[in-house]
Amino acid sequence: MELELHEFQASILRELLFKPHARFRDLKKVDITNDHFTFHVQRLVKEGLVIKDASGYTLSDKGKEFANRLDTFSLEIEKQAKVAVALHAVRTTNGITEYLIHQRLKEPFYGWFGSHTGKIKWGETPLEAAKREFMEETGLEGKLELKGITNVKHIHKDGRFLEDKYFFVFKIENLNGDLKEVVEEGKNIWMTESEYRATKNTFATFDDMAKVLNSKKFGYVEYEWVVNSY
């Protein structure tokens, strides 16, 4: 969970972004008592964001990473798009091409259909994340090919901005292993093109999916979806 900062604490972090090794009086830019201000400084020290030493106060490595996401004008932590992988497994059986579709059985978008997706963890490469997520969600391995990057924005019909995600899109072929038909996050279902086209509540149309998977060039695509529920 993101640390919630008081506006005075945010102002302290801002000062330390521009003035390392600041003294107490350098940080106190608000009109409150010294005791009250000391409380906020000590909170940042306790959270490991600020270090106090003989030269004064400075940001810890944790504090530098945290404060670097601070909007220095509004003093609010900037909300950024999520970065994830989208995994499209494909196989051909008796001349018929099938796509491994995941029915999501957790919120948000409970019950919707689409590719397997997962967040890229801190320090992980997109390929490492793709291999890990695919094994966790399907029990399968395969040959992964990075096909492009997709930016997906979900906007509620009432105008609320819901999600902003960037996906590294992988096509996966030459599969091996035993498919997990049901996992905690949802169900895994092989579908033909016609079956997918007939499915409601999909994250992407079949044509959108096929455009990325069948492209011979690395591509970038943006989608903006207006949805009725989240």
N, C-alpha and C positions, 0 to 999 in steps of 0.2 A: 504494500500500500504506500502511495506517495506521501511523504512527510508534509503535513500542513503547517505552513509558516504564518506567523503573525506579521503584519506589515512592517513592524519595527525590526523583526529578525531579517526580513527580506532586504530592508535598507542597509543593514549591517553587512550582509553578503555582497550587496552591490558595491559598497565602499571598498571592501577587500578585493573585489575584482580589479579595481583600478589603483589600489594603494596597498600592496603587501606590507606586512609588518607595521600595521597601523597601531597607534596608541589609542587608549580608551577615548580621549577627547576627540580624536580624529573620526571615530565611528559614531559618536553621539550627534546626529544631525536632526534629532527630534526633540521637541520641548516637553520632556518628562523628567521626573526626579532621577538622580543617579541610581538609587536603589531599584527603581522600576526598570531602568535601562540595563542595570547589571543582571537582573533576572533574565532578560532576553539574550544577553551575551552568554550567560552560563548555560542556557538551554542549547545554544548552538554548539558550545564546547561539549556538553553532555552527549549530543547527537553525533559527535565526531566530525562535524563540519568545519569547526574552527579550532585552532591550536593556540594556546597562550604560552609564550616563552619570554625570555628576558628582554627581547626586542619589542614585544607587544603581541598583537594578535595577527594571525595569518590563516589562510585557508588550508585545510588538509587536502590530500589528494581527493578524498571523497567529497569534500566541500567544493573543490574546483570543478569537479564533474557536475555536481548538483547545481552550483551557481551559474555555470556556463549555459544552463537551460533557462536562466532567469531573463525575462524581458526587462532591460534596464530602465525602461520608461514607465511601464505599468507596474513593475515589481511583482509580476505574476510568472509562475512557471509556465513556459510555452508548451502547449499541447502539440505533439508531433504525430505524424502518420505512423502506423504500425508497419513493420517489415516482416514478411512471411514467405513461405513457399507454397506453390500450388502444384499438385502432383496428378498427372494424367496418365494412368496405366492403360495400355492398348494391347490387344491380342487379336490374332486371326485364327478362327477355328472353322475348318471345312469351307474356307473361302469367305467366311462371314467375319467382319471386323466388329469387335466388341470393346466397350469402354468401361473401366471400373469406376462406378459412381458411388459416392458416399452420401447416404441419407443422414443428415445431422440430427442427433437426438439429444441435444442440449441447447440451452439458450445462449445467445440470441439466435433467431431464425430457426427455431425448433421445427424439425420435420422437412426442411428444405433439402434439395438435392444439388450435388455439384462435385467438384474435384476434392481430393483430400488436401487439406491445408494445415499449416502449423506455423507457429512463430519461430523465427530464427533466434536462438538463444545468444546471450552475451558471449562474444568471443568465437562464435560458430560461423563457419562459412555457409553460404547457401547450399552447396552440395552436401556438406556434412549434415545440415538440418534436413535436407530432402531425404537422405538415406535413413536417418534416424526416425523421422516422422512416418515414412512409408513402412518401415519394419514395425513400428509401434502400432500403427493403425490397421495394417493388413497382414502382417506376418510374412510378407513377400520381399524379395530382392529383385533387382533387374538392372538393365542398362539404362542409365539416366542421361538425357540430353537436354541441356538448357536451351529453351526455344525463344525466350524473351522475358520482358518485364511488363506487368499489367498493373495499372493504377485503378482501383475500384473505389468509388464514393457511393455511399448509401444515404439517401435523403428521405426523411419521412414525408408523406403527402402533406403534412401540416407545415412543412418548411424547416423542421428541425434537422440539423446535420448529425447523422448517426455514426458513420464510420468513414475512415480514410485509410486505405491499405495499399501497400505496394507488394506485389507478389513476383517472386522469381519463379517462372513457369517451366516445369520440367515434363518432358515426355518420357515415359518409362516403358521399355519393351524387353523381350527375352526374359520373361518372368520365371522365377523358381521359388519353391516353398509351398506351404499349405495356407491357403487363404483363411483368414479369420472372418467369418461371415458377419459376426456381431462383436463389437467392442463397446467399451463404456460410452464412447462418444457417438456411436451410431452403427448403421448397417452398411455393409459393402455388397454392391449388386452389379453384376455384369449386365450391360445394356447394349443393344444394337442402336444404330442411328434412329430408326423408326420408334423404338421404345423410348429413347431419350426425348425425342421431339414430342411425344405424347405425354410426357411427364410435366406436371404443373409445379410451380414454386421451385424453379431452378435458378441458380446463381448466374448462369450464363446460357444463352441460346446455343443450340448445337452448332450453328454457323459461326458464332463467335469463338467457340471452343476449337472447332476444326481449322479456322483461319490461322490461329496461333500454332497449333500442332503440326499442320501440314506446310507451313511456310519454310522455304529453304534459306531464309535470311533471319538473323536475330532481329526481333522486333520490339516495339514499344507501343502499347495500346492503352487508351484511357476510356473508362466506362463510368457513367453516372446513372445510378438507378434510383428511381422514386418508388418507395415501397409503402404498403398500407400498414404493415406491422413490423416489429423488430424482434 
